[in-house]
Amino acid sequence: MHVSRTPAEAAAVAAVTARPTGPDNAGGRPDEDGEPSHPGPAQPLFVPVRPCRAGFALRVFRTPLGTRTAVAFTTRRRLSDCLGQDVPAVRLALPAVRALAAPLGVGLIRVDPQLTAPPVRPSPEDAAPATLPTLPG
């Protein structure tokens, strides 16, 4: 399966799936849990979750165009910079995030997204008045 990534996402995925250099991987074989398109070990990412009755559930977000997406971050700081300090997260490799997102119909995984916006709320000026003004006459 080919996944279209932005250059920043490709660099982030390459950074977390880089092949180790050392005696453990002297043969250059990909590890079992490695990303198929990027052989090597899959480093754990910080994945935002929400508490539920069974424990925790993967949080799903939307892109600016409305497409459902899961997100993952290479560092805890990037997660808290984007989503806030108190967001619960678990450490999962990218293939595990894909496996959790697939049954939800989510095929897009964003690694280290940087642009977020709070939910849209009407400002007090946009709110309709509670009562209509009475006109003289």
C-alpha positions in Angstrom: 0.0 0.0 0.0 1.4 3.4 -1.0 0.9 6.2 1.5 1.2 9.8 0.4 3.1 11.8 2.9 4.3 15.4 3.1 8.1 15.9 3.2 7.9 16.6 7.0 5.9 13.5 7.6 8.3 11.4 5.5 11.2 12.8 7.5 9.5 12.0 10.8 8.6 8.4 9.7 12.2 7.9 8.4 13.5 9.2 11.8 11.4 6.7 13.8 11.9 3.8 11.5 15.7 4.2 10.9 17.6 1.0 10.7 19.9 0.6 13.6 23.6 0.3 13.1 25.2 -2.4 15.2 25.7 -6.1 15.7 22.0 -6.8 16.4 21.1 -5.8 12.8 24.3 -6.7 10.9 22.3 -8.7 8.3 20.2 -5.7 7.5 16.9 -7.7 8.0 13.8 -5.7 8.8 12.4 -6.3 12.3 9.0 -8.0 12.6 7.2 -4.8 13.6 8.9 -2.5 11.1 7.1 -0.4 8.5 7.1 -2.4 5.2 8.1 0.6 3.1 10.8 1.5 5.6 12.7 -1.6 6.8 14.0 -1.4 10.3 12.7 -1.3 13.8 9.5 0.7 14.5 10.2 3.2 17.2 7.4 3.9 19.6 5.4 7.1 19.0 3.3 9.1 21.5 -0.3 8.4 20.5 -3.2 10.4 22.1 -5.9 8.3 23.6 -9.1 8.9 25.6 -10.3 7.0 28.6 -13.2 4.6 28.1 -14.8 1.8 30.0 -12.4 -0.8 28.6 -9.3 1.3 29.4 -8.2 3.6 26.6 -9.4 4.3 23.0 -7.5 5.8 20.1 -8.4 9.5 19.6 -9.5 10.3 16.0 -9.2 13.8 14.6 -10.2 15.5 11.4 -8.1 17.2 8.8 -9.1 20.7 7.6 -11.0 19.1 4.8 -12.9 16.8 7.2 -11.1 13.5 6.6 -10.8 11.4 9.7 -7.2 10.9 10.8 -5.2 9.5 13.7 -2.2 11.3 14.9 1.1 10.3 16.5 4.1 12.3 17.8 7.8 11.5 17.9 8.2 13.2 21.3 6.0 13.9 24.3 6.9 17.6 24.0 5.5 17.7 20.4 2.3 16.1 21.6 1.9 18.6 24.4 2.8 21.6 22.2 0.1 20.5 19.8 -2.7 19.2 22.0 -1.9 20.4 25.5 -0.1 19.2 28.7 -2.9 17.0 30.1 -3.6 14.8 27.1 -3.2 11.1 27.9 -1.0 9.2 25.5 0.4 5.7 25.0 3.6 4.6 23.3 2.9 2.6 20.1 4.8 1.8 17.0 3.4 3.1 13.7 2.2 -0.3 12.5 0.2 -0.7 15.8 -1.4 2.7 15.3 -2.4 1.6 11.8 -3.8 -1.6 13.1 -5.9 0.3 15.7 -7.1 2.9 13.2 -8.1 0.5 10.4 -11.2 -1.1 12.1 -12.4 2.5 12.7 -12.2 3.3 9.0 -9.3 5.6 9.5 -6.6 5.1 6.9 -4.7 8.4 7.4 -2.1 8.7 10.1 -0.4 12.1 10.7 3.0 12.0 12.3 3.9 15.2 14.2 1.1 17.4 12.9 1.8 21.0 13.7 -1.4 23.0 12.9 -4.3 22.6 15.2 -7.3 24.8 16.0 -9.7 24.8 18.8 -13.3 23.9 18.1 -15.3 26.7 16.5 -17.5 28.5 19.0 -19.7 31.4 18.2 -18.4 34.7 19.7 -20.8 36.8 21.9 -21.2 39.3 19.0 -22.4 36.5 16.7 -25.0 35.2 19.2 -28.6 36.0 18.5 -30.2 38.3 21.2 -32.4 36.4 23.7 -35.3 38.8 23.0 -36.2 41.0 20.1 -36.2 44.7 20.7 -39.5 46.5 20.8 -39.9 49.1 18.2 -41.5 52.4 19.1 -44.9 53.2 17.6 
